[in-house]
Amino acid sequence: MSISIGIIREEKQPADKRAAFTPAQCVDLKARYPQLQIFIQSSSDRCFSDELYTKVGVEIKEDLSNCDFLFGIKEVPADKLIANKTYLFFSHTIKKQAHNKDLMHALIEKKIKLIDYETLRWKNGDRILGFGRFAGVVGAYNGLITWGKKHKTFDLKPAYQCSDYAELKRELKKAVLPNIKIILTGNGRVSLGALELLNEAGIKQVTPADILTKIFAEPVFAVLLSENLYERIDGKAYDRSDFHHDPTRYRCVFRYYLPQCDLLINGIYWDEHMDRLFSENDTRLSTFKTKVIADISCDVNGGVPITLKDTKIFDPVFGYDPMSMSMCEPYLDHTIDIMAVGNLPTELPRDASEGFGAMLIEYVLPELLKIESTVIENACICKDGKLTHEYAYLTDYAY
């Protein structure tokens, strides 16, 4: 039986440069699944040209309404959705994001089956897909760029101007840091990507205890996990499962690290029930040493309370004035400068697309092509004009 997939054009503005599948991966898909047909909408923004796809036998087609599955990256504008189709993309709706409420309504009204990449999970609850690695890589790189600009010591080419990750790594060699202390939070895909970049930069990793107690003659960094950042309010020992079950029982102890943190790279998961890393009042203290924050997690008014907005690739940094507790121009003597780009992986679109497409081919396509798949059904937010049982909590948001 012939099956067809369509790679849609990214219509959300500014248009994302990434693609669900690279031209080379389309070749791989056809070899694995001879019955598979692949079509793609033309795009001048995509990091891979139309010509690269046509050279490997992928047909350019504007009307994808006959395709069985439609693959995108970012949210599809409501007026571009094709009724009664199966879509796969990041919808950013599962937290009832206000800016995507109209999209959620359209998905229901047009009876679309939405399989959200974010909700594709293994049995243990871990996400199958994500661009976290390159969010971490680019976020840490941007943090170093911001440090260099803040202190007028070096200037690196922005990641989006690098042709690929290899060029970024060559550019990284220009970064010459003094004996600063860097703290990286988290241990998920984002933080592992940031860790990878810091290692590429040749920065020495030390323990959390070392960052607190030792003086170094070179730049160093430490990774802080939840167990380093949170303690039970009642004095009992930290318990990971207990913390994730009820984080309100815990308080953040990042304040101990503030006097020793020159650059914070934040990649840790946060939700509204968790204590923040610090308070706005803390930024006024003489012990608040952090002057640059790369907030890769980018939770506005979240774990980093002075992340007051998400920033854009071409204008990635804003300043925060502790005295007025407000945003201002960055790179001033008194400011804390915050990099909070919300779509970091698109700065290295070729590498990010290749990694993402490889995971789609390896883990998702086999499930998608099954007659029945628990993985796919659990990831389906809506179909036939209704929310699925798993996502019934979105009722007041979806209708």
Order of alpha helices (4+ residues) and beta strands (2+ residues): beta-alpha-beta-alpha-beta-beta-beta-alpha-beta-alpha-alpha-beta-alpha-beta-alpha-beta-alpha-beta-alpha-beta-beta-beta-beta-beta-beta-alpha-alpha-alpha-beta-beta-alpha
